[in-house]
Structure formats: C-alpha cells, structure tokens
Amino acid sequence: LTLLSLSPPPATVGVESVLICLGFSSGNISIWKITSEDVHSLTSISISDSSVTHCVWVLPQIYLTLGTQKGELVFYSLKDSVIKYRVSCTSGPVTSLCWINELRSVAMASADGCVHIINISSDKTSHNAPILKYFTTQESQRDRFRYVAILKAHRSFVSASAVTHNELITIGWDGLMICWSLSQISFVLQHDVHNKKYPQPLGETPSDIEPTACYKIGPQSCVNALPIGLWSNNNTLLTVFREPDNKIKFIIYS
C-alpha cells in the first residue's frame, strides 16, 4: 500500500458518504464507498505499471487525479469508471498534487523541481459556447484537459503544495517556500484558451511565470531538516519537517 486518500465531504445535503482511494506499488488503485451503514468496494483498476504516489479529488467526487512514480498524471472519471486523460509530465516521481478550484486546474509537483499545471475546461464555458447549443448536452459539456504551464523556481525536489485564497504555495528540499500568484496563472490559462498555444505537453521549457515571493523556512535548530508536508487554512500554513534523526517537527506560518 503506497497511498490512502479520503474524498472531501459531499456537497449534496443529506448525503452521508465518503470515498476512499487505496493506491499500490503495482500501479493499481481500489476505490471504496463508506456510509454510516455500509462499506463496499466500488472498483479496482490498473492505472499504471508504476507505483501510485499521490492523488487528489478533482471537482469533488467527479474525477480522481493520480500521480505515479514515473511521472505520469492520470485523470480517472468516477462517473464513467474510465481513464479520461493521461499525460507524462516528467521522468521523476510525482511528489504532490493540489486542486486549484478557482482555476479548475491541478498543480502537480515533481522531483525535477517543477510544478506542472493541468487545466480542466468545459466546452460550455469556452469561446465556442454560442455554437454549442446545436449539439447534444453530452457533447456540449465535455471536459477538455490541457497541459498549460510549468513553474520552475525550486533548485531540487518539490515536496508539497497547497492553495491559499490567492496563491499557490510550494515547498522543497532546497528549504524554500515559494509563492505563485493565481492571477498570473489565470492569465496564462486565458491566453491558452484563446490562442491554443499549448495544447500538448510543454516538454522541459518553463513558462514565463515568476514567483511573487520566496522564503527560507525550517526549524532554526536543524538546518538539515527536510520539508515533507504542507497544509493551508486561509492565511495559515502548517508545515511538517523530518529531521536527520527521523524526528518530526511541525511549524505554523501565518
């Protein structure tokens, strides 16, 4: 077992259930549904021939996005029980996944020091929307997956990421906390929608998005502590560090 993840609480009032995803080194996942009265398996599926490292629930309980040891990003549709999109972003492992609800995008951190942005856009909100009324509902509301940007600033392994109300925050083994403006990423997304400049993976070329801030972080008592976790709650950040003696230290930034 390499992964255990609970879905966010359902938005539907009166529905008391939660989904749980189990990931394995074989590349398989198993999804279970838990209610107050029952626990049962929904599906088991092979995602990759590489170990599943991370997952994030996208558009809660619509897509499950999974990262693998060999740098793949996989969007699995919970509604249709099929893989909707797969892209190889990097040769290294996926180290963190973060859902940016305001931008309908996934931020994927990796061992290559980059953060990759993949957007989910709906045809019904695109610039072709006026003509979509002539198509069926299923066709007109089809989601499009677009590899949009690569953010590069960390000098080594990016270990975790989180979203505040206006920034994407990343931390890495270089001991840095880097802030990225969501408005700048949004500008790139809008540019991509209208110009179709980046319909395919961008390769190794970083995007022209500069960090808005960069901070040195970590416990002062141990300069070799590695950041391994990051959570955001409004303007408060909880970071987790592992010291060389394997002790865990929590530090709150606000």
C-alpha positions, -999 to +999 in steps of 0.1 A: +000+000+000+015+033-011-015+057-008-046+062+012-068+092+005-103+103+016-126+123-006-138+158+005-173+158+022-200+156-005-217+189-014-252+173-015-272+180+016-283+148+033-258+125+017-236+110+044-209+091+025-172+093+017-150+077-009-116+063-001-088+055-026-061+030-019-030+031-042-005+003-045+031-002-057+017-024-085+001+007-101-034-005-092-060+015-072-091+004-052-120+028-045-143+021-016-175+039-005-182+043+032-216+053+046-230+052+081-244+018+074-221+001+049-186-002+035-183-017+000-159-017-029-168+004-060-140-006-083-104-018-087-084-007-118-049-007-131-037+029-135-001+024-144+028-001-145+045+022-119+037+028-082+009+052-074+024+080-053-003+107-048-039+115-056-063+145-053-101+146-057-110+169-085-144+186-088-152+166-057-163+131-065-162+136-102-125+130-110-098+112-092-064+125-103-034+102-096+004+107-099+029+079-104+065+070-096+074+075-133+059+110-136+025+102-151-007+122-143-039+102-147-075+116-146-099+089-137-137+096-141-156+083-111-189+088-130-179+068-161-153+045-145-127+052-172-094+070-176-102+103-193-068+117-197-032+106-192+000+127-196+037+120-188+049+153-173+083+143-160+107+114-158+108+116-120+081+107-095+051+129-088+056+143-053+025+163-046-009+171-062-031+201-054-065+211-068-069+248-076-107+252-076-107+288-088-088+279-119-102+244-124-066+232-125-044+206-109-009+216-097+015+187-099+048+189-081+076+166-091+111+155-082+125+176-112+120+208-092+090+219-113+053+224-107+031+214-137-003+230-143-030+209-160-064+226-166-099+211-170-120+233-191-156+228-202-167+234-237-198+251-225-177+279-210-153+283-239-152+309-266-171+284-288-201+284-264-226+302-288-225+273-313-226+246-287-264+249-283-267+230-315-250+199-300-263+174-275-258+180-238-232+153-235-212+168-264-215+204-253-204+198-217-174+176-225-144+184-203-111+193-220-078+185-203-049+209-212-013+209-201-008+246-197+023+257-177+055+247-160+065+267-129+103+265-122+120+281-092+130+253-067+165+241-070+156+205-060+128+181-052+094+198-047+079+180-017+045+196-011+020+222-023-011+240-011-035+267-022-045+299-002-072+323-014-049+340-039-016+320-041-002+286-049+024+277-022+052+251-028+080+239-005+110+219-015+141+201-003+161+233-010+145+247+022+124+273+003+088+282+004+078+298-029+045+317-036+029+318-071+001+342-080-031+326-091-039+356-111-007+352-132-015+315-137-051+325-147-037+349-173-017+321-189-049+299-188-069+325-206-041+331-231-041+294-238-079+292-243-079+319-269-047+311-288-044+273-284-006+278-279+000+249-256-025+220-265+002+194-258+029+188-231+054+216-229+085+194-226+112+209-205+106+246-212+094+265-181+066+291-185+072+328-181+056+329-146+078+344-119+073+337-082+057+365-062+077+357-030+104+333-018+112+325+019+137+303+037+119+280+060+126+253+085+135+248+122+164+270+132+177+242+155+183+219+125+194+233+091+192+198+075+155+192+082+135+183+051+100+197+044+077+168+038+042+182+042+021+214+037-015+223+045-033+256+041-062+271+061-070+306+049-038+326+057-023+300+080+002+273+067+011+242+086+044+227+075+059+193+085+097+187+086+117+155+091+150+159+109+180+137+102+173+116+133+138+109+118+120+132+144+090+151+130+086+188+137+055+209+129+059+247+122+030+271+116+034+302+094+007+329+094 
